[in-house]
């Protein structure tokens, strides 16, 4: 019986939230008038206009790995009582990377941020090492973006996680983020900007896995082991997000986006994921956003990856 109750709950949660009337108003009104109209609706989130942001230039073509990465449930001894609201920044306050947000700029490198920031957080949580791992160093992982001209053309979070386990990642101090370099064809530079030895600055992961598409399992993974990387389908309205709990209402799809989920919660009966974006601190809620859980159009819960750092 409990299985069918959960199944019905997921079906109810996955019903489309797209609204044709709102979409029509978006297409027919000047943007300032539409923002006022939208924000006067009784919805769970508000919008704004960002002068320097075009969501389509900040997204990337996410590539799927042909590697069969397993689905694994978190290892739990007995039953675990999950809180209604959970924020990794509070549980692991000694790990500053969890609270940090970054700006990928006009480069489709979201997949590198989703993976490198998740890897940084988990390195601190499980190895007690505070380090900000380098997105730039993923340009040495040719399998991650082999069908693209450059890192900025998109890549595979699966292959990027695997690269963390095989080649490792250096710190951001060693290889800072540089868009112009990432737009090139051969950008892998195995040297450090800060004078460190490149190979000795490497940090490694292990045991890459997919988190099953199950609300309890995803929340348990977050609560027990820390942030995860997630990919989802982005629409125009997401680019206008200001605050609240985002649920898709209008606009066409721009493609895929990779982010870092750091927690979850519930407000006024709406369940959400707490997520760090990579569009800078001036976007959304200081660079973070809340998104309604199990939205059919986004399919976020079906695309969650993570890994552990290698023991030291």
Secondary structure, 3 states (H helix, E strand, C coil): CHHHHHHHHHHHHCCCCCCHHHHHHHHHCCHHHHHHHHHCCCCCEEECCCCCCCHHHHCECCCCCCCCCCECCCCCCCCCCCCCCEEHHHHCCCCHHHHCCCECCCCCCHHHHHHHHHHHHHHHHHHCCCCCECCHHHHHCHHHCCCCCCHHHCCCHHHHHHHHHHCCECECCCCCCCHHHHCCCCCCCCCCCCCCCCHHHCECEEEEEECCCCHHHHHHHHHHHCCEEEEEEEEHHHHCEEEEEECCCCCCEEEEEEEEEEEEEEECCEEEEEEECCECCCCCECCEEEEECCCCCCCHHHCEEEEEECCC
